[in-house]
Amino acid sequence: MPSPSHSCSPRASHPVPLHEIDEWYDEADVLIVGYGGAGACAAIEAATWGADTLVLERAGGGGGTTAMAAGHIYLGGGTRVQKACGYDDSPDNLLRYLEASADDPDPEKFRLYAEGSVAHFDWLESLGVPFNDSIHEARTNMQQSDECLLWSGNEKAWPFRDLATPAPRGHKVAKEGEAGPLLFAKLDEAARRAGARVQTDTRVLTLVIDPAGRVAGLIARQDREIRAFRARRGVILCAGGYAMDEAMFQRHIPRLAGRVQPIGNPYDDGAGLRMGLAARGAGIHLDDYHITLPFYPPASLTFGILVNAQGQRFVAEDAYHGRIGELASRQPQGRVYLIVDEPNYGRPELDGFELAATEDSIADLERALELPELALLQTVAYYNDHAERGEDPLLRKHSNWLRAIKDAPFAALECSLGKAPYMAFSLGGLWTKPGGEVLTEDGEVVLGLYSAGRNSCGIARSAEGYASGTCIGDATFFGRLAGRAAAAHRAGLSSAGENSKGSR
């Protein structure tokens, strides 16, 4: 047990020295903090590789944010479903798209993900995760059906379509409605079959560090007691992001704090990140985030145009709602409106969008929105002139979504930051090797410490390039690698050679 000095809730940012531990309440080869998609996949691999594996979950049951999600997993390179639906994809093509979608891609992680994507899909199926050989072609945020494939990113939008051959890669688990709970249920079954132990209602408070700086275990509150748990090989942090922690959100993403609805489960409070940072781990891209302005469905709204306070367009409206949300949130004065006419109008399915104005002419709409004189008139005239020819020389909106805005009445949907229902969650995380080994600012491995999911900076990165399913894909794929690396840890070395330095 911890000494009396730590009987009152140790904090994540204050690791406990090993010499203060009088007795271990329990121990395992591999301790996993958090039981969402990353934690479950880490547990499956660690236990399969022969490690005594213990998962500690703060909530009363597992699932994390994965179980709250729609159940899309971003995979490609030629999966069975892609081929069955008639789409050609390859690892190289997937890699080109992923690299184009990130500001600072990690070369090794992105390559491994692209090359291993098909095998990861096959692995998920081997666990009993179901996928139908079907595609939902309509433009939507989430298909309510059990169809599998979805265009869940910017694959068909410019400039991405010029950099990689478009292919749908959002693989939804075969279930009508939200499929995240079914996905996690299958992962949970597999982890328990592999022999992993799971203890819920256990809040991990901080790490235990030995004199050499190695992570030797952790301290948790369980059954109203403070208990010490020993990790013989390593601790894997899979405790989620920080979207629900107001202080961390304000510190790392101040521009959006108080102006967006945070997305996550109630325990996405950054505790795992703070533990890793306190153990000398380096945090990278902690100011990265995903932000969304889900103005569609209905898909007909894509025929409209988004304009800012100057009455000017700034993004192709056929882009993924995350790219649109990021660019819209950065417009001058935060003002953004979606301009539509009678044939294109529809109420967004998501509640919270308001009509800013409705008029019988573009000139009247311009005045009602208090836009600069003639600005909206010129924007609409220029857009209509080219749309009627199937062109968008300004922003290269796909010809499938070009239609002149000319039939009264005309409406403006309120899409301004702080008024429309923007939502966001944190990305970035601890700097890690592909195997999850946490690195210091000097690029040295923190012995005994691993990370995956939103506690690690993986392939889910850029706000403008994010695609639905990337977080679950990243968490499950790299959770597996972390579990494998931690299980293979022997005498200060891991299977990945953890004495070597990393590269950003």
N, C-alpha and C positions, 0 to 999 in steps of 0.2 A: 504494500500500500504506500501511497505517497506520504511524506512526512507531514506533521501537523501544519507546517507553514503553507501547505498547498491544499488544505482541507476546504478552502473557500473558493471554489471555482477558478482554477488557473485560466489565464486568457490565451487565446490563440497566438498572439504576438509575443508571448513570453514562454519559450520552451523550458521544460523542467530538466535540470542536470541529472544525469543518471545516478550520481551518488546520493541523491535525495530520495530514491526509491528504496523502500525497506522491503517490499514484497510485491511480486507480480500476482495480480488476481487471476489472469489467464494469459496464455501465450499461443502463438502460432508461427509457422514459417513466414506467412504473408498476412499482414493486416490490411484490409481495404476500408477506407473511410468513405461512406456513401454508397447507396445501392440503387443507382439509376442505371441507364444503359451502359455507361462506362464501367461502373463498379461491377455490374453483373457479368460483363464480358471479361473483365480482368479476373473475376472469381472463377469463371469457367476455365480459362486457360491455365491459371495458377494451379487449380486443383487437378486439372487434366495432366499437367506436367509433374504431378506427384507431390506438390506442396500442401502441407496442412494450412488451409485457408480459412480465415475468419473475417466476415464482413460486419462492420458496425454501422448501423443506420439510425439516424436521429429520429425519423418519423415512426409511426406505429406500423408501417409496412413499407416495402420497397416500391420503386417506380421512378421517383424523382420527376424531373421535367419530361423525361422520355414518355412516361405513362400519361402525361397531360397533352401530348402532341397528337397531330393528325396521323402520324405513323408513316411519314415519308422518309426514305433513306436514299440519299443521293449517291447513286452507283452507276457505273457505265463501263465502257471498254468492250461491250459485246456480251451483255448478260443474256440469259436464255429468253427473258421476256422481251428485251429489245429486238432480238432476232425474230422471235415469234410474231412481233408486231410490224416487222418489215423495216426496221431501222438499223443501218450500219453504223457501228461505232468501233473505236479501237482504243487501246491504252494511250497511244500517242495523241489521238484526237482529244480524249478526255483530259490529258495533261495540258494540252494547249489551252483548252477552255479554262481549266482551274487556274493556271498561271495568269491568264488574262484577267481573271476575276479578283486577283489579290494584289495589293500594293507591294508587298514584300514577301513573296512566297518562299518557304523553306524548301530548297531544291530536293533534299533527300526525302522529306515527308511527303511532298507532293508527288514525287516519282513513285514512291512505294505505294501510295494510295491508288494512283492510276493503274499501276501494274498489278496490284492485288485486288482491284475492285470486283472483278468477276469471281475470283476465288472466295472473296468475302460474302458475296451474294450466295454462292453455293454453300458456304459454311452456315449461313443463317437458315437456309432451307433445310440443311441437315439436322438442325435443331428443332425442326417442325414449324418454323415461321412460314406462313403460307403467302404465296404471290400468284395472282392470276395472270395468264397470258393475254392481257388486254390493255387498252390505252383509253384515257379520257382526253379527247382532243379539245374540248371546249376550254376557253380561257377562264380559269377560276383559281382561287387560293387553295381550295381543297375539294376534291371530288367526294360527294356524299355516297357514291356507290362503292362497290368493292373492286372497281377497275384498278389496275396497277399503275401503269405509267402516266406521268403528268409532266408537261413542260413547266418545271418548277423553278426556272431561273431565267437568265437572259439569253438562252441558247439561240433564239431566233431574232434577237434584237441587235441593232448595230451598236458598237463595232464588233461584237462577239461573233456574229454570224460570218464575218469576213476572216476571223482568226482561227475558227474551228468549225468543222461541218456540224450544223445543228443536229442534235439528237436529244430526245426526251430521257431524263435520267432520274426523275423523282419516282422511286419505286414505293408505292403504298402497300402496306400489309393488307391482305385480302380480308377486309371487313367493312361493312357499311358504316358510315359515320366515322368517328375518330377511332383510329386503329392503334394508337400508342399503347393503351392498356393491354391489348392482345400481344403486341410485340414484347412488352416487358414480361408478361406472363410466361411466354415461351423461353425467354432468357432466364427467368427465375427457375423454371423447371429444370433447365439444363444445368444451371449452377448447382442446384441441390443434388441432381443425379451425379454430378462429377465429384460430390463430396464436400462442397463448400459449406461451412457453418455460417448462419446468418442470425445476428442478434439485433433486434429493432428496439425502439425507445431508448437508444443509447446515443448520447450527445458527446462526440469527441471534442475535447476542450483544447488540447495542445499536444505537442510532440515531446518525446523524451530524447535528449541528446547526450551521447557519451563524450568523454574528454577529447577524443579525436575529431569530434564534429559529426560523427555518424549518428543517424537516426536509429535508436534502439527500441522504440516503442511509442506509446502514447498514453495520455490520461483522458479518461471519459467519465461522464456522470451516468450511472446506471442504477436503477432501483433506488434512487435518492442517495446513492453513495458515490464518492469519488474513487475510481478504481484505476489501477495501472495495468496496461496490457503490453506484453513483450512481443517484439517482432524479431524472429531469429534471422530472417533474410531481408525483409524490407516492409515499408509502409507505402501503400499506393493511395494518393489523394484523388478522390473522385466525387468531391462534395459540392459541385455545381458552381455557378458564377456568382456575381455580386449584385444582380439587378434589383434585388429586394432590400438591399442595405442603402438607406438614404445617404449616409455619410460617404460611403465609397462611391456611390453613383455621382454625388456632388463633386467629389474630389477628382474623379477620372473623366467624367462626361458632364462638366458643369453647363455646357451649352444646352443640354436637353433636360437637365434636372428640373422637375416640377412642371415640365411642358409636355411630357409623354407619359403614357401608361406603361409601367414596367411589366415585362412578361417573365414568368418563372414560377417555381413552386415556392411556398413560404420560407423554405430553408435555404434559398439562394442568397445567402447573406455574406458571402465572401470568406467564411471562416477557413475553408480549405486553403484558399490563396494566402491568407494571413499566416497560417501555419507554415506553408512552404517558404514564404518570404522571411519569416523569423528564423528558419533553419538555414539561412544564407542563400536560398534559391533566388534567382533573378526573375523579376516580372517583366515580360515584354508585351508590347501592344495592348496594355491594359486600358487604353483609351479607345480601342476598337469596339464597335457595337454593330448590331443589326437594328435598323429602324424601318418601320413599314407604314405606308399610307395605303391601306387596302380599299381603294375606291371602287374596285370591281370585285366580284360580279355585281350587276349584270355586265356581260362582256361588251354590250353595246356602248357603254361609256368610253371604251377605248377609242371610239371614233371621234370623241371630243378632243379638245386641246387644253393643255394646262398652261396658264399664263401667270406672271408675277405682277408685282405692283406697278411695273412699267408697261403692263399689257403685252409683254413679250413671252414667247415660248422659250423653254429652257431644257426640255427633255422630250425624247420620243415617247409617246404615250403607250406604246406597245411593250415597253420595258417591264421587267419584273417589278412588283410593287415595292420591293426593298430599295432598288435603285432609284425609283421615283421618289420614295419617301426621303432618302438621303439628299437628293438634289433639291427637292421641294423645301426641305427644312432649312436650307442654306440661302434661300432667296431673300433679296433686300426687304427689310421691314417684316419679314416672315409671312408676307401676304401671298397666297396662291389661290387660284380659282380654276375649276374645271368648267370650260365653256362647251355647252352642248345645245343642239336644236331639237325640235320635236321628235324626229325619227330616232334619234340616238339617246333620248333621255330615259332614265330609269332610276329608281331609288336604290342606292347602294344597299347590299344585303346587311352590311354591318351597321348597327345603330350608331348615331353620333354625327352623321353628316347632315348639315343644314343647307337650305337654299339661301344663298347670299342675295340673289336677285332674280327676277323673272320679268322679261320685257319683250315687246313685239318687234324690236329692231336692235341691231348690234350697237348703234349709236346711243340708244336709250340705255342699254345694258352697260355701256362704257361709262355713262354719266352716273348711273346708279351705284356702280362700284368705285366711283371717284378715281378713275384711272386717267392718266394724261390724255389731253384732247387728241383725238385721231389715232392714238396708239393701238387700241384694240381693233378699230376699224381697219387699219393698215395690216395688222397681224392676220386678221381673219381673211381679208382680201388676198393677201399673198398666199396664205395656206390654201384657200379655196381654188385659186388659179392653178396651183400645181397639183392639188389633190384630184382635180378633175382629169388630169393627165396621168394619174397614178404615180406621182413623184412627190418627194419631200426633200428637196436639196438642202434645206437648213439642218434637219436633225435625222433624216433618213429613216423615218417611220416606215415600217413594211407596207407595201402596197395593199396588202389584205385589209389594212385598217385605215385606209385613206378614203374619206368621204367628205365632200364639201359641206360646210355648216351654213345652210342657207334657208331652211324652212322654219318660219316663226311658229310658236314663240321660242325665244332663246332663254336659256337658264344658266346660272353660275352656281356651281356647288362650292361651298366653303371648304377649302383644303389648306387653310393657313395653320402654321404650327401654333399649338396652344389652343386652337379652336376645333380643328378636325381630330378624329380619333387616331392619332399617331401612337404607335407602340414600339418598344425597344427592349433589347436585352444585351448584356455585356458579352464581349468576345475577348480575345487575348488570354493571357494566363502566364503560368510559370514557363520559363525557358527550359525545354526538355529535348533530349535526343529522341529519335523515333521510337525507341524502346521505353520511353517514359522516364528515363533517368533525369532527375532534376539537376540543372546546371547553375553554378554561381555566376556572378558578373564576370569572373575571369575565365569562364568556360570550363570549370572543373566540376566533376560530378559530386553532388552531395550524397555521400555513401548511405545506402539504406533508404533513400527517398525516391519515389516515383510519382508520376502524375498523369492523369488522362481526363478526357471530357473537358468541361469548362474550367477545370483547374490547370489545364495545359494549353499552350498556344499551338494549335494544330493547323488544319487546312481551312477551318471556318474563320474567315478574317475580314475582308473588306465590306464596308457598308454598301458600297455601290455595286459590288459583284456577288453578294451573298445569294445563295439559292436555297429554297426550302428543302430540307432533308440533309443539308450539309452537317449540321450539328450532330444529328443522330448517326450519320455515317462516320464522322470523325470520332465520336465517342466510342462507338462499338468497335471500329477498326483499331484505333490506337489503344483502347482499353485492353484488347486482346494482346497487343504487343507488350504493354506494361505488365500484364499478368504473367506472361511468358518470361520476361526479363527478370522480374522479381523472383519467380520460382526457381530460376537458374542461378540465382546469386549464391556464390560460394567463396568463403574466405576473402571477402573484400573485393571480389571481382564478379561481374555479371557476364551473361552470354554475349552481351554487346560490347564487352571490353570497357567497363565504366570508368577506368582510370584515364581514358583518353578525353581530350577536350572536345567541346562542341563548336560548331560554327553557326553564326546567325544567318 
